[in-house]
């Protein structure tokens, strides 16, 4: 990430703030993007939700790699389970 810069923002009467363009550029966000906000030791941490989702996806991919299960095996198991559920519920073949 780029160098740290300090920016002052004002908390408006409706508890709204405007993020400076430089901060938005550093985060890679724009109007309409969702930020996940947390508080740690009196500091607000704002993370783009799309980054949080990508990190979760990486964790899932790493878990599959560690498990030794291939994508093809996972898909085949899903097909078998779906077929079984369909037969059980509807008495038909999917």
N, C-alpha and C positions, 0 to 999 in steps of 0.2 A: 504494500500500500504506500501511497505517497507520504511525504513528510507531514508531521502533525502541525495543524494550524488551529489556533483558537478563534472561535467566532462567538460573538454575543448574539443571543436571540431574546426576544421579548415575549413573555407569556401574556397573551391577550385575554380580555375579560371572559371569553368563552373557552379558556384553557387551550387555545390554539397557538402554535408557533409557526414561523416561516423558516424553512431551512435555507441557508445561503446556497447559491448555485454551486460554489466551490465544493461544499460538502456533498451535495447531490451528485456532482460529477465524480468525486472520489468514491462514492458508494455505488455509482452506476445506476442511479434511480431517477425517475422523472414523475411527472404528474400521473396519478392513478396507481402507481406502484404501492405495494403494501410493505410496511416496515414492522418487524417484530421488536417490541421495546421491553426491556427489563431494567430493573434497578439493582445495582451492585455498589454497596458502600457509598451511598449518596451520589452515585454517578448513573446517568441514563445511558444505556447501551441500545443503540438502534441498529438492527441488522436487516438488510433486504430479505423479505420472505423467500424470494427466488433463490437466494444463496443458502438459506436454511434448508430448503427442499433439495437442492443439489447435494448438500452435505449429507442429508439423510439417505439419498440415493446411493452415494458413494459407500456409506456404511453398509447398506443392504448388499451391494455388489461385493464388498470385501467379505461379508459373512458367507455369501455363496461360494466365493473362491476358497475360503477356509474349510467349508463343509465338504468340498469335493463333488457336489451335485452340479451337473451341467445344466445349461438352459434347456437343452432338448429333453433331458430326464424330467425336469420340472414341468415342461409343457405336456409331455406324455402322461405324467401322473395326473395333471389337471384334467386332461381329456378323459381319462378313465374315471376319475371321481365324478366329473360332470355327467358322463354317460350313466353311471350308477345312480346318481341323484335323479336324473331325468326318468329313468326306468322306474325307480321307486315311487316318484311322485305322480307320473302320468302314464306309466305302463307302456311307454313308447320308446323307440330308439331315437337318440338325438341325431 
